[in-house]
């Protein structure tokens, strides 16, 4: 005989406590993403994050257990956003002509990078360090993205351009530097890289340069 268990609905107090806990976690993660992307892992203390989030001390330990676990939660949130922005474009473009598919995905990558410039800042910093954080990022996010880029590169026969897949990949990810280094970009160009016309221009130019097409 199968026993069916019915979960008891949460009381109003339990629901309020859960809601407050989720809000606190979100505040901590938002602050953590910003500070890790601006200062790096070693220079960012849990106390700084808690102060920036406007929450009580020791709540990172309470909610996440350790600074390492908290960093992973922040990276999962950040790169999860990037994945959610790019995955629909990858699926939607499967039946598009290869050349146009590549240009379409390049434009989507540029737009996602403009929305989440912290991802590029993190990789500029962590990509220099041969340690557990880079290994974790590569295993969970960088390698799957590189594999997708490789599939697109091979489907579009981009090897004929003389670019290897690794060269194509780094040219693509480097194109997001205009958003990661926005203050420098503004000083040099007098423009805001996050304006719609600037994002469109960057997307168009990179699609053209990386495929040898028109970028249309």
N, C-alpha and C positions, 0 to 999 in steps of 0.2 A: 504493500500500500504506500502510495506516495503522499508524503506530508507536505502540504503547501504552507509556506510561511509568508505571512503578510507583514511587511515592514510598517512599524508604527510611524505615523506622520510626526514630523518635528513639531515641538511646541513653539509658540511665538518667541519665547526666550531663546530656545536653541537656534531657531532660524535667524534671529537677530545676531546671536553670537557668531554663527557661521558667516553671515553677511559681513560683519565687522572684520572677521579673520581674513576673508577674501579681499576686502578693501585694503587691509594692512599689507598683505602679501603683494598686491598689485602696486601699492605705493613703494614698497621696498624694491621690487623688481624694476620699476620705472627709474628710480633713483640709481639703482645699481647699474643698469644699462648705460645711463648717461655718464656716471663717474668712471666706470671701467673703460668706456670708449674715450674719455677725455684724459684720464690719468694713467691707465693701465692697471693691471691686477695688483702688482706689488705696492704701488703708491696709494691704492684705495683701501682704506680701513673700513671695517664693519661699522665703526662708530660714525665715520663720515657719512656713510650711506644712511644710517638711521637718522642722523641729524638732517640730512637733505630730504629724507622722506617725511620728516616731522612726526616720527613715532618714538616710543619709549626705547631705552637701551635694552640690549639683550634679546630683542625680538627676532633678529636674524637667526640666532642660535635656537630660539623657540620654534620658529617656523621651518627652518631649513637644516639645522643641525650643525653646520660648519660654514666657513667662508668658501671652501671649495664647492660644497653642495649648492650654496647660494649662487656662486658664479655660474655653475652649470645650469641652474634654473633661469638665470638671466640670459644666458646664451641660447637656451632652448626657446625662450620667449622671442628673443630678437630674430634668430635665424628661422624660427617657426613662422614669423610674420613674412619673411622673405620667401619662404617656401610656399606659403599660402597665396602670395601674390603671383608667383611664377608658375605654379602647377597648373592652374586653369589655362594659361596661355600655351603651355606645352601640350596639353590635351587638345585644345581647340585647334591648334595649328597642324595637327598630324596629317591632314589631308591637303594641306596647302603645298603648292609647288615648292621644291626644296630651296631655291634661291630666295623666294619671298618669305618662306618660313624662317630662314635664318635672320633676315632683316626684321621680321616681326618680333622674334624672340630677343634680338639685340635691343630693340626699342623698349620692350617690356622690362628687360633687365635694367636699362637706364632709368626707367620710371620707378621701379622698385628700389633702386639704389638712392634715388632722390628722396623717396619717402622714408627710407631707413638708412641714412648715411652712417649711423653708428656701426653698421655691419662692416663697412669698408674700413672705418677707423680701427675697429677691433682686429681685422685681419692684417692691416698694415703693422700693427703692434705685435700681435701674436705670431705672425708669419716669420718674424725674425728669431723666434725663440724655439729651440729644439727641446721641448719639454712636454709635460703631461697635458697642458692646456691645448697646445697645437695638435697633439695626437688625438685628443678628444674631439676637437673641432673638425679635423680632417675626417675622422671616422664617421661622425654623425652628420656633417653638413657639407664639407668641402668636397670630399670624394664623390658623393652622390651627384653634386652639381657638376663636377668635372666630367663625370661619366655621361651626363646629359649633354654637356657641351661637345664631348667627343662624338656622340651619336649624331648630333646636328651637323658637326663638322664633316663627318664621313658621308652623311646623306647628301650634303651639298657639294661634295667633291672639292672641298676648299684646299686640298693639298696641291691642286694645280696652280694655286697662286704663289706657291713657294713657301707659304707659312706652314710650319708644323703645328700640330694640335696644341702643344704646350705653348707655343708662341701666340697662337690665336687666343687661347684661354687667358694668358696674362695681359694681352692687349685689351681684351674685353673687360676684365675685372679692374684694370688700371683706368679705364675710361670713367669709372665712378669716382675717381679722385677729385673731380671738380666739386662734388658734394661733400666729400670727407674733408676737403681742405677749403671749405667755403670762404673763410676769412681772407686767405691768401688770394683766392680767385677774385674776390670783391676788390681788393687793393690793386691787383694787376689790371683788371678789366673795367672796374667801375660798375659792374653788373651784379645782380643777384642770381646765383645759379639755380635757385629754387623757384624762380618765376616760370610760368608755363611756357613762355616763348623760349627761354634759355634751356629748359629741359627738352623741348621739342627739337631745338637746334642741335643739342648734344646727341640726342638719339638719332637724328637724321645723319649727322656727320659720321658717327661711329658705324652705323649700318652701311654707309657708303664706303668708308675706308676698309672695313673688315671683310666686305664681300666683293669689292670692286664694282659694285652696282651703283644705282642712282640713289638708293636709300628710300625710294618712294614705296 
